[in-house]
Amino acid sequence: METFLTASKSALTKLSEYSTIRIVLGNQSCDLDSAVCALAQGFCEYLNGKKKNKENVAVIPILNVTKKEFRIKTEVIYYFRQHGISYELLTFRDEIDLNILKENDKKIEVVLVDHHVLGNEDMTLVNSVVEIIDHHPQDASWPWHGKTIHLDLVGSCATLVAHNLLIKHPEAVDAWLANFLRGPILLDTCKFLKEANRTTPLDREIMETLERISSLGPDRDQIYQGLLMAKTDISELTPEDLVLRDLKFESNVPFIGFPILVKDFLTLEGALRAVEKFLESRKCMLAILMGLVLKNDHVTRDIAVFSLLTNGLENKIIKALLESSQPPLELTLEKRIEEEKYNVFYYKQGNIRASRKQILPIVRETLSKKWDY
């Protein structure tokens, strides 16, 4: 991996020398699963090129966050440090301008990992995408006809990337790489906790294979607890940081994930103002706030809809969340905050198995309908 990352950073300084630039791009939240998948799948692409003697192809894994914002990805920083990955060998979104490369007639090939829907800022890449590896429910408006698609609703995208590596380059999956891939699988499946219901047979199969390879690695609980502590360490983060820390969009609706409960975020000084400023800066009407706490193998979730003024979209989304049956969210309104510029509807979430991955399609379907506000 270090050899590959060193080669990637070296290529970044001389892209004009390559005929093809193959980008492996993680999602905008740059969570642990996305970050590990970008590097591991990038390594797979690098090995593919070596096997085919393609010396004129640069493979660059991109962490889909700016270099400045990376500091708020606490569990990613912790995990990379644990595995000896140098910060200097990472490539961030603001360190390469793909549009300029395309304008200079460079052949850009993009592999999407841990997402398959492009944001507005990435729409120029749509014709450059050659492959998608993702574990989120298929968005019907993004069928990606004619592309290579690996879309499977497993617990972690790292499961799919590991599966890919084990098939194509089993000799390269050593103890270090096997251990590296285990972390996001454990975190995304909540350590295979039955209560969380985020595990599939393929997740278990891949984990068992990786554990056989990495026989000297630490046990599951040790890895999981270390990641959980790093993820929930918000001592150095401001409310503004927390809004950006785990962010995904569905159309123009941001889903803001917190490593604490929403009710606890709302008590932080400046929290409501931070969400308001964020929405104004992104020209969004509302945001969905989602909290998650994992403690003593017990999952707790809550959710809030934060809306700038009362509007029809707010009402439609709240109605869709309350009435959803696939899955039922079992929401209980606990608090409503009404201010001059915004409303907040805060709910306890009874169905702890419903994660953002399941809730996104509910909102997507609502947004796809045409409403008269």
N, C-alpha and C positions, 0 to 999 in steps of 0.2 A: 504493500500500500504506500509506504513512504517513497519508494522509487517512482511509482505512478504519480503521486501528488507533486513530487519534485519536477517530474517531466511536464506535468500540467502547468505549473507555475512558470517554468522555463518557456513553454510554448506561448504563454500569455504575452510575453515580452516580444515575440517575433511571429505574430500570427500571419503576417504577409508572406511568410515562407511556406505556408501550408495551403494545399488546394481545397481541403475540406476541414471544417471545424465542427466537431460533434460535441454538442452541449448536452449535459445531463442536468435537468432542472427540477429541483424540488419545489414544494408548494410554498405559498406566501407566508404561512405561519412559521416555517422553518423550525418545526418542533423536532424532537429527537428522531422520530421515525423518518421524517422527510430528509433530515440532514444526513443520517446514516445511509439511507437509500441512495442519496445523490452520490456519495463517495463510493459506496460498494458497487452500485451499478456502473459508475464511471470506471471503476477498476475492471469490471467485466468487459466494458466496451474497449478499454485499453488492451486487455488480453486478446479480445477478438481481433483487433488490428495487428497485434504481434503475430498471432497465429496465421494471419493472411498476408503478412509482410507488407502491411500498408504503412509506410514510413511518412507519407505525406498527409496524414490525418492527425489533427490535434484533438485530443479528448479532454474536455474541461468540465468538471462537476461544479455547479454553481449553487451556493447556499443562497436561497431567494430572499435575501435581506441585506440591507446596507451594512457596510463594515462598522459604522457607528452604532447601529441598532443591535448588533450581535451580542453586545454585553448583557442584554436583558434575557437572552436565551440561557438561563442558568443551568438547566440540566444538560444542554448540549455542550456548554463550556466544560462542565464537570466531567462529562463522559469522555469527551475528546482528550481532556487532560489525563484522565485515568488510563487511556489507551495510547498515550504518548504522541498524539497528533498535534503537530506544531501549528500554532495560529498563523504563522507566516506562510504555510503551505496551502491555506484555504483561499478559495476565490469567492468573493461576494458579488452581489448583483450590480453594485455601482462600480465595479472594477473592469467591466467589459460592456461595450456598447454594441449589441448585436445588430442594431439598425444600421450603424455606420459600416459594419462588416458587410452587410447585405448590399448596401449602396456601392461598396467597392467590389462588387461581383464575387464575393467569397461564397462558396457553397456552405450553407449552414444546415446542419442536421440536428434536430432537437429530440431528445428522449425525455418524456415527462414521467416523473416518478411521484407517487403519492398524490396525484391529482390528474384530472383529465379535462378540466374546464379552464380556459384561458381568461384572465382578467383583461380589462380594457387596455391596460398598458402593454399587454403581450399579444394583442390581436395581430400585430404585424408578423408574428412567428407562425401563424396558423398553417401556412403552406410549407413551412420548414420542418414541421413535426413528422417524424418517421416511425416513432414507437411510443406506446403508452403502457406504463406498469402502475396499476392502481388498485386499491381495495375499497373504494367508495362506490355507492350505488350509481349505476349508469344514469347520466343526465341525457334524456332523450334528444335534447337539442344539440348534443355533441356526440354523434355516432361515430365520427372519425372513419368514414368509409375509405378503404384502400390503404389503411395504416396497419401496422402490426400492433395488436392490442392484447395485453394480458390484464384482464379485469376480473378479479375474483374477490368476493366479499369475505375475505379472511380478516382476522383480528388486526394484523399489522402488515403494512406494505413490505416491511423487511422480510417477512415470510416469503413473499413472492420473489424478491431479489435474491434471497438466499437459495431458494429453489432453482432459480435461473443459474446461479453460479455453480451449484452442485451438479447440475446437468451439463453445463458447457465447459466448466473448468474445475472439476473436482480436485485436481492436484494442487490448485491454488488456495483452496479453503483449508488453511492451516489452523492451529489452535488460536492464534491471535485473531484472525478474521472471524472464526466461529464465535469467539467470545464477543467480538465487536457487534455482531449481528444479533446476539441474544438479548441485549439490553432493550432495544425498542420493542421487540416481541413481548418481553415480559411486561414492559410498561403499558403497552397498548391493550394487552389482554388482562390487565390488572392481576398479573401473576397467575393467570389461568383460573382466577376466582370464579366459581360457579355462579355466585350472586350477580356478577357483572355481565355474564352472558356475552362475552366478546371473543370467544374462542371457537375455532373450527378444527376438524381433524387434521387439516394440513398444517395449521399452526403447531399442533402437538407433534406431528411427524417431523417437521423441520427442526423444532426445538430439540427433540430427542436425538436427531442426527448431529446437530451442532454440539450437543453435550457429549456425544461419544467422541467427537473430534477434539473438543477442548476439555479433556478429562482432568486437566490440572486447574481449570478455572474455578472461581468462587461459586458458591451455591446460589440458587435462584433468589432466596430471600435476601442474601447479602447484596446482590446486584440491585434488586428491586428497591430495597429500603434506601440504599445510597442514592438511587435516582429520584426516589420520592422526596427525600430530604432536600436534594438540590432543586427539584422542581418547585417545591413549596417554600423555598427560602426567598422571601420577598423583602427581606430586611433592608436591602440597598435599592429597592425599586420604589418609584413614585407612582401615584395613581395614573399619571400619563404613561409611564412605562408599562403598567399592567394592562392598559387598554390596547397597547400595541403588541404585547408579548405573545399572544396566541390568537391571531386574527385571521379570519377567512371571510370571503364575500360570497353572497349569492345575489347575482345581479348587482344592485346598488345597496344591498342590505348587509351590513357587517355583522358577523357572528363573533362576539368577543368572549373568549374562554379564559377563565380565571383558575389558578391553582388553589383558590380558596372559595368559600361560598359567596354568592352574590350578596347575601345579606351582610356579610362581614366587609366586603369591598365597599358597600354603600355607606358604611360607618367611617371610612377613612376620610380624613380632612381633604377636601378638594376633589373627592371622587366624582360627584355628580357634575361638577364643572368640567372635569377632565373629559367625561363622555360627551358633554355638550360641545365643548371646543373641538373635539375630534370629529363629530358629526358635521359641524359647521365647516371645518377645514376640508372635509371630503365631499361636501355638498350632498349629504345623505339626510333623509327624513327621520330614520329611526335605526336603532340597533337592538340586537338580541344579545343579552348578557347571560352567560352560562357558567355556573359554578360547580366545582367538583372537589370533594374531599374523600380521600381514602385513608381510613384509620382503623387499625386493628382488624384488617380484612373486611371492613364494612364500607360500603359506598354510600355517599350522600350527594344528592344533586339538587340544585335549584336554578331558577330561570327568571329573567325579567325582560320586559319590553320597555325600552327607553325611547320616547318619541318626542320630537320637536313639535310642540303644539298638537292639538287633537286633529287627526286626519283620518280619511277613509282607509288608508293603507294600514294604519295602526289597528283599527277595528277589525279589518279582514284577517290580519295575521293572528291577532289574539283569538279570534273566533276559530280559525283553523287549528291553532295549537290546542285549544280547549276541547274541540270536537274530534280531534284526530283519533282514529281507531287502529291505524297501521303506522306506528304503534300508538297505543293509548299512552298519554303522558301522565295522566292522573294528577293534574295541576290543581292546587288550592291557593286561591288569592289570599295573601297574608297582609299585603300593604299596598296602598296607592299613594304616590307622592305627586301633588299637583303644584307646580310652580308657574311663574309668569311665562317662561319660555319652553317648558317641557313637562311631560307626564311620565311617570314610571309606574308600571304594574309589576309587582313582585309576587312570584308564586313558589310555593314548595312543590317539588316534583316527586310524586309518589312512585312512578315507574323508574327506578334507578338504572334499568337496563337500556333506556333510551338515551343514547349519546348524541353528540352533534352530527355524527355521520347519519343517524336515523332521522334527526329533526330537520336537517337541511332540505331533504326532498319534500317535506310538508310545506315549507315556505316556498320552495321552488314552484310547486304546483299552484300555490296561491298567487304567486307573482306572474305566472304564465296566463292567468285569466285576466280579461279586460274588465276593469271596474270603472264606474262613474263615481268620482269622489265629490 
